[in-house]
Amino acid sequence: MRSLAAWLFPLLLLSAPLAADEASRAQEIQVARQKKAGELEPDETSKPERVLVAIKDRRLVERFTSGVAGFRLKLGGLVSGSGFAVGPEYLRRDLADGGFVLRTSASVSAKRYQLYDLQFTFPKLAGGRMFADVYSVHRNYPRIDYYGPGPDSHKAGRSDYRLEDTAFDGTAGVRPLRHLSLGGTLGYLMVNVGPGADPRFVSTEQIFPPAVTPGIDRQSNFLRGCLFAQYDYRDNPGGPRDGGNYVFRYTWNADREFSLYSFRRMDMEVQQYISFFNRRRVIALRGKSVLTDTDAGQTVPFYLQPTLGGSDDLRGFRPFRFYDDNLIVFNGEYRWESFSGLDMALFADAGKVFHRRADWNLKNLEASAGFGFRFNVRNNVFMRLDVGFSHEGFQLWLKFNNVF
């Protein structure tokens, strides 16, 4: 009987050349790969990507937004259609060990829209269980678009008016639970409406009489009070990727001059954020409704009516495209991270204004859709660019805040 070694020895003799051939072949493949890699041209990144990389590596946005000694430039923040706005802002969050926040700003746009405000906030009273805020603002908007009342207003009926107002509001509230805020606001609003400053369009008062636009001929001052509740468990309010935000507000507006324009207003808003794929993709949803109510002999002045159209709701329509006493609107976005500090988005909007509460339904909604870009700094949306399309055309929006 042959030994085991006698059987294996011929096999080893046969396998040795095969192993040598395999090693030689592997070396040839490796040499060919190295030669091909040397012949390939290096990847060339696009110019936008190189700019974004430079901004990120040099931390330019962080340096720009952080300011010096509390002073910084404020971008945007004015009403849709105002044009590019910029101005100084002073913000201190470190006063009294963070127990007192002071902020004031002045903004002027390329179209001469103006906003000046001052705010004192006490966010950590009673160990964070209570909060208080005092806010004052003056706005001077030389041209606000008005197309007429109701959902059937015509695009060709565009007019404009000047809106100038000053408001003082004090807010106080409690946080009985971690994410729940309850409180109230008491304030005073002074309003002035005048002829629009856009020479391309007729001034609103010339084609819309007081019977159609209540308050166009005379404006009042309003004492207003509000009760609100908010449950906010978003992971990051400045650029949320998960969680929700639910807000309810009920406001009384008392006409102090003519006793003609007193009304009540109820605002309801639901936001929900659903993240997946390691939080790099987000579905953002919002539903919002505003309902007003008046006593006999009272009407809602047109300049305080809810509106739709613009960068924050129906993005395929012009700013202030629709006015009426009530509204309902829905927004949905699919966002994904395409680059560090840059998210892209696809969105769809649907909503309407209506006069009677009985028309609170999903019939005859106006719709728009589009795409956008979200530029992030420290996980907060610093700037967004949206392009919206509707049956009335398309709109391009450059804003320095988040959409919701």
C-alpha positions as CSV (number, residue, x, y, z in Angstrom):
1,M,0.0,0.0,0.0
2,R,1.4,3.3,-1.0
3,S,1.9,5.9,1.8
4,L,0.1,9.2,2.1
5,A,3.3,11.1,1.2
6,A,3.5,9.0,-2.0
7,W,0.1,10.2,-3.1
8,L,0.6,13.9,-2.2
9,F,4.1,14.3,-3.7
10,P,2.9,14.2,-7.4
11,L,0.1,16.6,-6.6
12,L,2.5,19.1,-5.0
13,L,4.7,18.9,-8.1
14,L,1.7,19.7,-10.3
15,S,0.4,22.5,-8.2
16,A,3.7,24.4,-7.9
17,P,3.7,25.6,-11.6
18,L,0.0,26.6,-11.2
19,A,0.7,28.7,-8.1
20,A,3.6,30.3,-9.9
21,D,1.4,31.1,-12.9
22,E,-1.3,32.6,-10.7
23,A,1.2,34.8,-8.8
24,S,2.7,36.0,-12.1
25,R,-0.8,36.7,-13.5
26,A,-1.7,38.7,-10.3
27,Q,1.5,40.8,-10.7
28,E,0.6,41.5,-14.4
29,I,-2.9,42.7,-13.4
30,Q,-1.5,44.9,-10.7
31,V,1.0,46.4,-13.1
32,A,-1.7,47.0,-15.7
33,R,-3.9,48.7,-13.0
34,Q,-1.1,51.0,-12.0
35,K,-0.3,51.9,-15.6
36,K,-4.0,52.7,-16.3
37,A,-4.3,54.8,-13.1
38,G,-1.3,56.8,-14.2
39,E,-2.9,57.5,-17.6
40,L,-6.3,58.6,-16.2
41,E,-6.9,62.3,-15.7
42,P,-7.7,63.3,-12.1
43,D,-11.4,64.0,-11.3
44,E,-12.3,67.6,-11.9
45,T,-14.9,69.0,-9.5
46,S,-17.5,71.5,-10.7
47,K,-17.1,75.2,-10.0
48,P,-20.1,75.3,-7.6
49,E,-18.8,72.4,-5.7
50,R,-15.4,74.0,-5.3
51,V,-17.0,77.2,-4.1
52,L,-19.0,75.2,-1.5
53,V,-15.9,73.3,-0.4
54,A,-14.0,76.6,0.1
55,I,-16.9,78.1,2.1
56,K,-17.1,75.1,4.3
57,D,-13.3,74.7,4.9
58,R,-12.8,78.4,5.6
59,R,-16.0,78.6,7.8
60,L,-16.9,81.8,6.0
61,V,-20.7,81.6,6.8
62,E,-20.0,80.9,10.5
63,R,-17.7,83.9,10.7
64,F,-20.2,86.1,8.9
65,T,-23.2,85.1,11.0
66,S,-21.5,85.1,14.4
67,G,-20.6,88.9,14.2
68,V,-18.4,90.8,16.5
69,A,-19.3,91.9,20.1
70,G,-23.0,91.2,19.4
71,F,-23.0,93.2,16.1
72,R,-23.7,91.4,12.8
73,L,-25.4,91.9,9.5
74,K,-28.9,90.7,9.2
75,L,-30.0,89.4,5.8
76,G,-33.6,89.2,4.7
77,G,-36.4,89.1,7.2
78,L,-38.9,91.3,5.3
79,V,-42.1,90.6,3.6
80,S,-42.2,88.5,0.3
81,G,-41.6,90.7,-2.7
82,S,-39.5,93.3,-0.9
83,G,-36.3,92.5,-2.7
84,F,-32.9,91.8,-1.1
85,A,-32.8,93.3,2.4
86,V,-29.8,93.9,4.7
87,G,-29.1,95.9,7.8
88,P,-27.4,95.8,11.2
89,E,-28.5,93.6,14.1
90,Y,-27.3,93.6,17.7
91,L,-27.9,90.3,19.5
92,R,-26.8,89.3,23.0
93,R,-27.7,85.9,24.4
94,D,-25.2,85.9,27.2
95,L,-26.6,88.6,29.5
96,A,-27.4,87.5,33.0
97,D,-25.9,84.1,32.3
98,G,-28.4,83.6,29.5
99,G,-31.4,84.6,31.5
100,F,-31.9,87.8,29.4
101,V,-31.7,88.2,25.6
102,L,-31.5,91.5,23.9
103,R,-32.0,91.9,20.2
104,T,-32.6,94.9,17.9
105,S,-32.2,95.4,14.2
106,A,-32.9,97.7,11.3
107,S,-33.5,96.4,7.7
108,V,-33.9,98.2,4.4
109,S,-34.4,96.4,1.1
110,A,-33.4,97.4,-2.4
111,K,-37.0,98.4,-3.0
112,R,-37.0,100.7,0.1
113,Y,-39.0,98.4,2.4
114,Q,-38.1,99.1,6.0
115,L,-38.3,97.3,9.3
116,Y,-37.1,98.3,12.7
117,D,-37.6,96.2,15.8
118,L,-36.5,95.8,19.5
119,Q,-37.0,92.7,21.6
120,F,-36.3,91.8,25.2
121,T,-36.6,88.1,26.1
122,F,-36.5,86.3,29.5
123,P,-36.4,82.6,28.4
124,K,-35.4,81.0,31.8
125,L,-37.7,82.5,34.4
126,A,-38.4,80.1,37.4
127,G,-35.7,77.7,36.3
128,G,-37.0,77.6,32.7
129,R,-40.6,76.9,33.7
130,M,-41.7,80.4,32.8
131,F,-40.8,82.9,30.0
132,A,-41.5,86.5,29.1
133,D,-41.0,88.6,26.0
134,V,-41.4,92.3,25.1
135,Y,-41.4,93.1,21.4
136,S,-41.9,96.3,19.4
137,V,-41.7,96.7,15.6
138,H,-42.2,99.4,13.0
139,R,-42.7,98.4,9.3
140,N,-43.0,100.7,6.3
141,Y,-43.8,98.7,3.1
142,P,-44.3,101.1,0.1
143,R,-46.1,98.5,-2.1
144,I,-48.1,95.5,-1.1
145,D,-49.8,93.7,-3.9
146,Y,-53.6,93.3,-3.9
147,Y,-55.6,91.4,-6.6
148,G,-59.1,91.7,-5.1
149,P,-60.9,89.6,-2.6
150,G,-61.6,85.9,-2.6
151,P,-60.3,82.8,-4.5
152,D,-61.6,84.0,-7.8
153,S,-59.5,87.2,-8.0
154,H,-57.8,87.7,-11.4
155,K,-54.1,87.9,-12.0
156,A,-54.6,90.8,-14.3
157,G,-56.3,92.8,-11.5
158,R,-53.0,93.5,-9.7
159,S,-52.8,96.8,-7.8
160,D,-50.8,97.9,-4.8
161,Y,-51.0,99.9,-1.6
162,R,-48.7,101.2,1.1
163,L,-48.8,99.5,4.5
164,E,-47.2,101.2,7.5
165,D,-47.8,99.9,11.0
166,T,-46.3,99.9,14.5
167,A,-46.9,97.3,17.1
168,F,-46.1,96.7,20.8
169,D,-46.6,93.3,22.3
170,G,-45.9,91.7,25.7
171,T,-45.9,87.9,26.1
172,A,-45.7,85.7,29.2
173,G,-46.1,82.0,29.6
174,V,-45.3,78.7,31.3
175,R,-43.7,75.4,30.3
176,P,-45.5,72.7,32.4
177,L,-43.9,70.0,30.3
178,R,-40.6,69.7,28.5
179,H,-42.0,70.5,25.0
180,L,-45.2,72.3,25.9
181,S,-45.6,76.1,26.1
182,L,-48.8,77.9,27.2
183,G,-49.2,81.6,27.4
184,G,-50.8,84.8,26.4
185,T,-50.0,88.1,24.6
186,L,-51.3,91.6,25.1
187,G,-50.5,94.3,22.5
188,Y,-51.4,97.4,20.6
189,L,-51.3,97.8,16.8
190,M,-51.4,101.1,14.9
191,V,-52.0,100.9,11.1
192,N,-51.8,103.3,8.2
193,V,-52.7,102.4,4.6
194,G,-52.0,104.7,1.7
195,P,-51.5,104.8,-2.1
196,G,-49.0,102.2,-3.5
197,A,-45.6,103.4,-4.8
198,D,-45.2,101.1,-7.8
199,P,-45.7,103.1,-11.0
200,R,-46.4,100.0,-13.0
201,F,-49.8,99.3,-11.3
202,V,-52.8,101.3,-10.2
203,S,-53.2,102.1,-6.6
204,T,-55.6,99.8,-4.8
205,E,-58.0,102.5,-3.6
206,Q,-58.6,103.7,-7.2
207,I,-60.2,100.4,-8.3
208,F,-61.4,98.7,-5.1
209,P,-64.1,100.6,-3.1
210,P,-64.5,100.3,0.7
211,A,-67.4,97.9,0.2
212,V,-65.0,95.4,-1.4
213,T,-61.9,96.2,0.6
214,P,-63.0,97.1,4.2
215,G,-60.6,99.6,5.7
216,I,-59.2,101.0,2.5
217,D,-60.6,104.5,3.2
218,R,-59.8,104.7,6.9
219,Q,-57.6,102.7,9.3
220,S,-57.9,102.0,12.9
221,N,-55.8,101.2,15.9
222,F,-56.3,97.8,17.6
223,L,-56.0,96.5,21.1
224,R,-55.3,92.8,20.8
225,G,-54.9,89.8,23.1
226,C,-53.9,86.3,22.3
227,L,-53.9,82.9,24.0
228,F,-51.6,80.2,22.6
229,A,-50.4,76.7,23.0
230,Q,-47.4,75.1,21.4
231,Y,-46.0,71.5,21.6
232,D,-42.6,71.5,19.9
233,Y,-40.4,68.4,19.9
234,R,-38.4,69.1,16.8
235,D,-34.8,68.0,17.1
236,N,-33.5,71.4,15.9
237,P,-36.0,74.2,15.2
238,G,-33.6,76.0,12.9
239,G,-33.3,73.0,10.6
240,P,-35.4,70.2,11.8
241,R,-34.9,66.6,10.6
242,D,-37.1,64.8,13.0
243,G,-40.1,65.5,15.4
244,G,-43.1,67.8,15.2
245,N,-44.4,71.3,16.0
246,Y,-48.1,71.9,16.8
247,V,-49.3,75.5,17.4
248,F,-52.7,76.9,18.3
249,R,-53.4,80.6,18.7
250,Y,-56.7,82.5,19.4
251,T,-56.5,86.3,19.0
252,W,-59.0,89.1,19.7
253,N,-58.6,92.4,17.8
254,A,-60.6,95.3,19.1
255,D,-61.1,98.3,16.9
256,R,-60.4,101.4,19.1
257,E,-61.2,104.1,16.6
258,F,-64.4,103.3,14.7
259,S,-65.8,100.1,16.3
260,L,-66.2,98.7,12.8
261,Y,-63.3,96.3,12.4
262,S,-63.2,94.2,15.5
263,F,-62.7,90.5,14.8
264,R,-61.4,87.2,16.3
265,R,-58.8,85.0,14.6
266,M,-57.9,81.3,15.1
267,D,-54.5,80.0,13.8
268,M,-53.8,76.3,13.7
269,E,-50.6,74.7,12.4
270,V,-49.2,71.2,12.4
271,Q,-45.6,70.4,11.2
272,Q,-44.2,66.9,11.1
273,Y,-40.7,65.8,10.1
274,I,-39.8,62.2,9.2
275,S,-36.1,61.3,8.7
276,F,-34.6,58.1,7.3
277,F,-31.3,56.8,5.8
278,N,-29.3,57.9,8.8
279,R,-31.2,61.3,8.9
280,R,-29.8,62.3,5.6
281,R,-33.2,62.4,4.0
282,V,-36.3,64.1,5.4
283,I,-40.0,64.3,4.6
284,A,-41.3,67.6,5.9
285,L,-45.1,68.1,6.1
286,R,-47.2,71.1,7.2
287,G,-50.9,71.8,7.4
288,K,-52.1,75.3,8.4
289,S,-55.5,76.9,8.7
290,V,-56.6,80.4,9.7
291,L,-60.2,81.2,10.5
292,T,-61.7,84.6,11.4
293,D,-65.0,85.5,13.0
294,T,-66.9,88.8,13.6
295,D,-69.9,90.0,15.4
296,A,-72.9,91.7,13.6
297,G,-71.9,95.0,12.0
298,Q,-68.1,94.2,12.1
299,T,-65.8,93.2,9.2
300,V,-62.2,92.1,9.0
301,P,-60.1,94.9,7.4
302,F,-58.6,93.8,4.1
303,Y,-55.0,94.5,5.3
304,L,-55.4,92.1,8.2
305,Q,-57.0,89.3,6.2
306,P,-55.1,86.0,5.8
307,T,-53.3,85.8,2.5
308,L,-51.8,83.1,0.3
309,G,-49.0,83.3,-2.3
310,G,-45.3,83.9,-1.8
311,S,-42.2,82.2,-0.5
312,D,-43.8,80.5,2.5
313,D,-47.0,78.8,1.3
314,L,-48.0,78.7,-2.4
315,R,-44.6,79.2,-3.9
316,G,-45.7,79.1,-7.5
317,F,-47.8,82.3,-7.1
318,R,-46.9,85.9,-6.6
319,P,-46.8,87.4,-3.1
320,F,-50.2,88.1,-1.6
321,R,-52.0,86.6,-4.5
322,F,-55.2,85.7,-2.6
323,Y,-57.0,87.5,0.2
324,D,-60.0,86.5,2.2
325,D,-61.3,85.9,5.8
326,N,-60.1,82.3,6.0
327,L,-57.5,80.0,4.5
328,I,-56.2,76.5,4.4
329,V,-52.8,75.4,3.0
330,F,-50.7,72.2,2.9
331,N,-47.0,71.8,2.1
332,G,-44.9,68.8,1.6
333,E,-41.1,68.6,1.0
334,Y,-38.7,65.8,0.3
335,R,-35.2,66.9,1.3
336,W,-31.9,65.1,0.9
337,E,-28.3,65.9,1.7
338,S,-26.4,66.3,-1.5
339,F,-23.3,67.9,0.0
340,S,-22.1,68.8,3.5
341,G,-24.0,72.0,4.3
342,L,-26.3,71.8,1.3
343,D,-29.7,70.0,1.1
344,M,-31.9,69.8,-2.0
345,A,-35.7,69.6,-1.9
346,L,-38.7,68.7,-4.0
347,F,-41.9,70.3,-2.8
348,A,-45.6,70.5,-3.5
349,D,-48.1,73.1,-2.1
350,A,-51.9,73.3,-2.1
351,G,-54.3,75.7,-0.5
352,K,-57.1,78.2,-0.9
353,V,-58.7,81.2,0.7
354,F,-62.5,81.3,1.3
355,H,-65.1,83.6,2.8
356,R,-67.5,81.2,4.6
357,R,-66.4,78.7,7.1
358,A,-68.7,76.2,5.4
359,D,-66.1,76.1,2.6
360,W,-63.5,74.6,4.8
361,N,-62.8,71.6,2.7
362,L,-60.3,70.2,0.1
363,K,-62.2,71.3,-2.9
364,N,-60.9,73.8,-5.5
365,L,-57.4,74.0,-4.1
366,E,-54.7,76.1,-5.9
367,A,-51.5,74.1,-6.3
368,S,-47.9,74.6,-7.0
369,A,-44.7,72.5,-7.1
370,G,-41.0,72.9,-7.6
371,F,-37.5,72.3,-6.3
372,G,-35.1,74.1,-4.0
373,F,-31.8,74.3,-2.2
374,R,-31.2,74.6,1.6
375,F,-27.8,76.0,2.8
376,N,-27.1,75.0,6.4
377,V,-24.8,76.4,9.0
378,R,-24.4,74.6,12.3
379,N,-27.5,72.5,11.3
380,N,-29.6,75.6,10.8
381,V,-30.9,76.8,7.5
382,F,-29.0,80.0,6.6
383,M,-30.3,80.5,3.1
384,R,-32.8,78.8,0.8
385,L,-33.5,79.1,-2.9
386,D,-36.9,77.9,-4.2
387,V,-38.3,77.7,-7.7
388,G,-42.1,77.2,-7.7
389,F,-44.4,76.5,-10.7
390,S,-48.1,77.0,-11.0
391,H,-50.7,77.6,-13.7
392,E,-49.9,81.3,-13.4
393,G,-46.2,80.8,-14.2
394,F,-43.2,80.3,-12.0
395,Q,-41.6,82.2,-9.1
396,L,-38.0,82.3,-7.9
397,W,-37.4,82.9,-4.1
398,L,-34.2,83.7,-2.3
399,K,-34.8,83.7,1.4
400,F,-32.7,83.7,4.6
401,N,-34.9,81.6,6.7
402,N,-36.5,78.1,6.7
403,V,-39.8,77.7,4.8
404,F,-41.8,76.6,7.9
